[in-house]
Amino acid sequence: MRAVKPLNNTFEAVSTGLKNRILIIDFGSQVTQLIARRLREAGVYCEIIPFSSAESKLDTFSPQGVILSGGPSSVLGTEAPKAPDKLFTMGIPVLGICYGQQTMCAQLGGHAETTDEREFGRAQIDVIKGCSLFTEIWDPGDQASVWMSHGDRVMEMPPGFNVVAKSEGAPFAAIADDERRFFGLQFHPEVIHTPDGANLLRAFALKVANCSGDWSMNTFRAEAIENIRTQVGNGRVICGLSGGVDSSVAAVLIHQAIGDQLTCVLVDHGLMRTGEANDVVELFRERFNIPLIHRDASQLFLSELNGVSDPEEKRKVIGNTFINVFEEEANKLGGTDFLAQGTLYPDVIESLSFTGGPSATIKSHHNVGGLPDRMRLKLLEPLRELFKDEVRNLGVELRLPDYMVGRHPFPGPGLAIRIPGPVGQEQITILRQADDIYLDEIRVAGLYNEIWQAFCILLPVKSVGVMGDSRTYEYVCALRAV
């Protein structure tokens, strides 16, 4: 168990009043989230919205600039998605990327067509003219490496545009209308394969759109605390702790906002990592002084999992049992108004496809999503605007210990889904010990923070081995580090 020290968690919130932000209109690119990540890294707040919802969002969000993402559609199709026409009359900068460039051109009087000279992968562009987007990045005569992924290409620019870069397969690889501050890139600046791409996105946000670049986890914390206080008022909040980064950061943030109006519940399903439940209890009770209920339901979960082999069925059994236990504890408290969850921005984005419809379910999420309706609770999701790395940075701002902030991802259903086939106490104990040894060796080697995720899988087979001078016949454990 890790030693923790008491912490004075008082905090004076300061309203930042941030107004500088960029709206990203999503046309279905697989890398749209990278656009947002690059802007956030530049200190610019941004949000992603499906093209089908963009028109109303332009009014409510009041962006300093707009980026049109790439996408799989052809601008030549009869039902090709479009940007809102009013976008081009709002007097704000627009950057179109790949499909975004093509639809901008088509809507403003240009022309695109399908070509046999498709470009997929690395390409070289020739910079032939300067523009405000390229300032201090590229000069006329420069060559630059970029990442292309397109079948259609612009063949005729709208009035007012100039070609500023070309490639072998894209005569209008980059176009610019500096007067209206409209820019189009046939390549993808958001991916690492375009070395200067992050600088281009930074230039668009900071120099072209004149965003201040002062958005940070410190300013987010101040705004979030004020928002939580406004939303909750005198109400009471219950938060399910899992021992992971998201719920831990959410709980500490909420507690800084409303103090003991928050009660946390740790449902211990007996499938956590070595010492994890005790670490959580000690950290939140003794260091952060957060009211915490610790319910050891390990035997109940083990009983419910008896004979269950299918991984999806395991998730459902664990999820339903979690909900029942959590609800029991919440009912004991009484008078609860809000349920806090560690929902992150990718969860929000991925809950809808770019057309606004539901995405296909790949696997069920172990969460308390069924609780708000059953318990008539309002949702409190203070992290729903953040990416995972931003949540970790916020954890540092909140003075969570390094071992918590840097913790590797761990599935909600815990060790159960790292045991293919039926789950019993013997398998859980073996896997927990193996996982602990594996992670300790990684830490000793100084590699823990260099690895995104490392874990063990206890295979449902046994194999012959040697221990000392004797033959053994034991379970096989697979190790993986990513």
Long-range contacts (C-beta under 8 A, 24 or more apart in sequence): 1-275, 1-278, 1-279, 1-282, 2-279, 2-282, 2-283, 2-401, 2-403, 4-282, 4-283, 4-286, 4-287, 4-401, 5-287, 6-286, 6-287, 6-289, 7-287, 7-288, 7-289, 7-399, 9-252, 9-255, 9-256, 9-288, 9-289, 10-256, 11-221, 11-225, 11-256, 13-221, 13-222, 13-223, 13-225, 13-226, 13-229, 13-257, 14-222, 15-222, 15-223, 15-226, 16-214, 16-219, 16-222, 16-223, 18-45, 18-212, 18-214, 18-215, 18-219, 18-223, 19-62, 19-64, 20-44, 20-45, 20-64, 20-209, 20-210, 20-211, 20-212, 20-213, 20-214, 20-215, 21-45, 21-46, 21-47, 21-61, 21-63, 21-64, 21-211, 21-215, 22-46, 22-63, 22-64, 22-65, 22-66, 22-67, 22-205, 22-209, 22-211, 23-47, 23-49, 23-54, 23-57, 23-58, 23-61, 23-63, 23-65, 23-66, 23-67, 24-48, 24-49, 24-66, 24-67, 24-69, 25-49, 25-50, 25-51, 25-54, 25-66, 25-67, 25-68, 25-69, 25-83, 25-100, 26-50, 26-51, 26-69, 26-71, 26-349, 26-354, 27-51, 27-68, 27-69, 27-70, 27-71, 27-73, 27-81, 27-99, 27-100, 27-103, 27-354, 28-69, 28-70, 28-71, 28-72, 28-73, 28-81, 28-353, 28-354, 28-355, 29-69, 29-70, 29-71, 29-72, 29-97, 29-98, 29-99, 31-70, 31-188, 31-190, 31-191, 32-69, 32-70, 32-190, 32-349, 32-354, 33-346, 33-349, 33-387, 34-190, 34-191, 35-67, 35-69, 35-97, 35-190, 35-201, 36-345, 36-387, 37-190, 37-387, 38-189, 38-190, 38-197, 38-198, 38-201, 38-202, 39-201, 39-202, 39-205, 40-215, 40-387, 40-390, 41-198, 42-198, 42-201, 42-202, 42-205, 42-206, 42-213, 43-212, 43-213, 43-214, 43-215, 43-216, 44-205, 44-206, 44-211, 44-213, 44-215, 45-215, 46-205, 47-385, 48-349, 50-352, 50-353, 50-354, 50-355, 50-356, 51-81, 51-82, 51-83, 51-354, 52-81, 52-354, 52-355, 52-356, 53-356, 54-83, 54-84, 54-87, 55-84, 55-86, 58-84, 58-86, 58-87, 58-90, 63-92, 64-92, 64-93, 64-205, 64-209, 64-210, 64-211, 65-92, 65-93, 65-94, 65-95, 65-181, 65-204, 65-205, 65-208, 65-209, 65-211, 66-92, 66-93, 66-94, 66-95, 67-94, 67-95, 67-96, 67-97, 67-100, 67-201, 67-204, 68-94, 68-95, 68-96, 68-97, 68-99, 68-100, 68-101, 68-103, 68-104, 69-97, 69-98, 69-99, 69-100, 70-97, 70-98, 70-99, 70-100, 70-149, 70-188, 71-98, 71-99, 71-100, 71-354, 72-99, 73-99, 74-114, 74-151, 74-152, 75-99, 75-102, 75-103, 75-106, 75-112, 75-152, 76-112, 76-113, 76-114, 76-152, 80-106, 81-354, 81-355, 82-107, 83-107, 88-180, 88-182, 92-181, 92-209, 93-181, 93-182, 93-183, 93-204, 93-208, 93-209, 94-181, 94-182, 94-183, 95-133, 95-183, 95-184, 95-185, 95-201, 95-204, 95-208, 96-182, 96-183, 96-184, 96-185, 97-184, 97-185, 97-187, 97-188, 97-189, 97-190, 98-149, 98-150, 98-185, 98-186, 98-187, 98-188, 99-150, 99-152, 100-184, 101-154, 101-175, 101-184, 101-185, 101-186, 102-152, 102-153, 102-154, 102-184, 104-158, 104-182, 104-184, 105-154, 105-156, 105-157, 105-158, 105-161, 105-175, 105-184, 108-158, 108-159, 108-182, 109-158, 109-159, 110-154, 110-156, 110-157, 110-158, 110-161, 111-154, 111-155, 111-156, 112-152, 112-153, 112-154, 112-155, 113-152, 113-153, 113-155, 114-151, 114-152, 115-151, 115-152, 115-153, 115-169, 117-153, 117-168, 117-169, 118-150, 118-151, 118-169, 119-148, 119-149, 119-150, 119-167, 119-168, 119-169, 119-170, 120-148, 120-149, 120-150, 121-147, 121-148, 121-149, 122-146, 122-147, 122-148, 122-193, 123-147, 123-148, 123-167, 123-168, 123-169, 123-170, 123-173, 123-187, 124-167, 124-168, 125-165, 125-166, 125-167, 125-170, 125-173, 125-174, 125-187, 126-165, 126-166, 126-167, 127-164, 127-165, 127-174, 128-163, 128-164, 128-165, 128-166, 129-162, 129-163, 129-164, 129-165, 129-176, 130-164, 131-162, 131-164, 131-174, 131-176, 131-178, 131-183, 132-176, 132-178, 132-181, 132-203, 132-207, 132-208, 133-164, 133-174, 133-176, 133-183, 133-200, 133-203, 133-204, 133-208, 134-164, 134-174, 134-200, 134-203, 135-203, 135-207, 136-203, 137-196, 137-199, 137-200, 137-203, 138-165, 138-196, 144-195, 144-196, 145-193, 145-194, 145-195, 146-173, 146-187, 146-188, 146-189, 146-193, 146-194, 146-197, 147-187, 147-188, 147-191, 147-193, 147-194, 147-197, 148-186, 148-187, 148-188, 149-188, 150-186, 153-186, 154-184, 154-186, 181-208, 181-209, 183-208, 217-390, 217-393, 217-394, 217-396, 217-397, 218-397, 220-385, 220-386, 220-390, 220-394, 221-253, 221-256, 221-394, 221-397, 221-398, 224-253, 224-257, 224-382, 225-253, 225-256, 225-257, 226-257, 227-382, 228-253, 228-254, 228-257, 228-258, 228-380, 228-382, 229-257, 229-258, 231-338, 231-380, 232-257, 232-258, 232-261, 232-337, 232-338, 232-380, 234-261, 235-261, 235-337, 235-338, 236-261, 236-262, 236-263, 236-333, 236-335, 236-336, 236-337, 236-338, 237-261, 237-262, 237-263, 237-336, 237-337, 237-338, 237-339, 237-340, 237-380, 238-262, 238-263, 238-264, 238-265, 238-330, 238-333, 238-336, 238-338, 238-339, 238-340, 238-377, 239-263, 239-264, 239-265, 239-339, 239-340, 239-341, 240-264, 240-265, 240-266, 240-267, 240-322, 240-326, 240-339, 240-340, 240-341, 240-368, 241-265, 241-266, 241-280, 241-284, 241-292, 242-266, 242-412, 243-272, 243-273, 243-276, 243-277, 243-279, 243-280, 243-410, 244-342, 244-407, 244-409, 244-410, 245-388, 245-391, 245-392, 245-395, 245-404, 245-405, 245-407, 246-342, 246-344, 246-383, 246-388, 246-391, 247-341, 247-342, 248-280, 248-283, 248-284, 248-395, 248-400, 248-404, 249-342, 249-383, 249-391, 249-392, 249-394, 249-395, 249-398, 249-400, 250-340, 250-341, 250-342, 250-381, 250-382, 250-383, 251-284, 251-290, 251-340, 252-288, 252-290, 252-395, 252-398, 252-400, 253-382, 253-383, 253-394, 253-398, 254-340, 254-380, 254-382, 255-288, 255-290, 256-398, 260-291, 262-290, 262-291, 262-340, 263-291, 263-292, 263-293, 263-333, 263-336, 264-290, 264-291, 264-292, 264-293, 265-292, 265-293, 265-295, 265-326, 265-329, 265-330, 266-292, 266-293, 266-294, 266-295, 267-295, 267-297, 267-322, 267-325, 267-326, 267-329, 268-294, 268-295, 268-296, 268-297, 268-298, 269-297, 269-298, 269-301, 269-318, 269-321, 269-322, 269-413, 269-414, 270-296, 270-297, 270-298, 270-299, 270-301, 270-302, 270-428, 271-298, 271-301, 271-318, 271-413, 271-414, 271-415, 271-416, 271-428, 272-410, 272-414, 272-415, 273-410, 273-414, 273-415, 273-432, 273-435, 273-436, 274-432, 274-433, 274-435, 274-436, 283-401, 283-404, 287-401, 293-329, 293-333, 295-325, 295-328, 295-329, 297-321, 297-325, 300-325, 302-423, 302-424, 302-425, 302-428, 305-416, 305-422, 305-423, 306-422, 307-422, 308-422, 308-423, 309-420, 309-421, 309-422, 311-363, 311-417, 311-420, 312-363, 312-364, 314-413, 314-416, 314-417, 314-423, 315-363, 315-364, 315-366, 315-413, 315-417, 316-364, 318-366, 318-412, 318-413, 318-414, 318-416, 319-364, 319-365, 319-366, 319-367, 319-412, 319-413, 322-366, 322-368, 322-412, 323-368, 323-370, 323-371, 323-374, 326-368, 326-371, 327-371, 327-374, 327-375, 330-371, 330-375, 336-375, 336-377, 337-377, 337-378, 338-377, 338-378, 338-379, 338-380, 339-368, 339-371, 339-372, 339-375, 339-377, 339-378, 339-379, 339-380, 340-380, 340-381, 340-382, 341-367, 341-368, 341-379, 341-380, 341-381, 342-381, 342-383, 342-391, 343-381, 343-383, 343-384, 344-383, 344-384, 344-386, 344-387, 344-388, 344-391, 345-384, 345-385, 345-386, 345-387, 346-387, 346-388, 347-384, 348-384, 365-412, 366-411, 366-412, 366-413, 367-412, 406-448, 406-449, 408-439, 408-448, 408-451, 408-452, 408-453, 408-454, 408-455, 409-452, 409-453, 418-455, 418-456, 418-457, 418-458, 419-457, 419-458, 419-460, 420-457, 420-458, 420-459, 420-460, 421-460, 422-460, 427-458, 427-475, 430-458, 430-475, 430-477, 431-456, 431-458, 431-477, 434-458, 434-477, 438-479, 442-481, 447-481, 451-481, 451-482, 452-482, 453-481, 453-482, 454-479, 454-480, 454-481, 454-482, 455-479, 455-480, 456-480
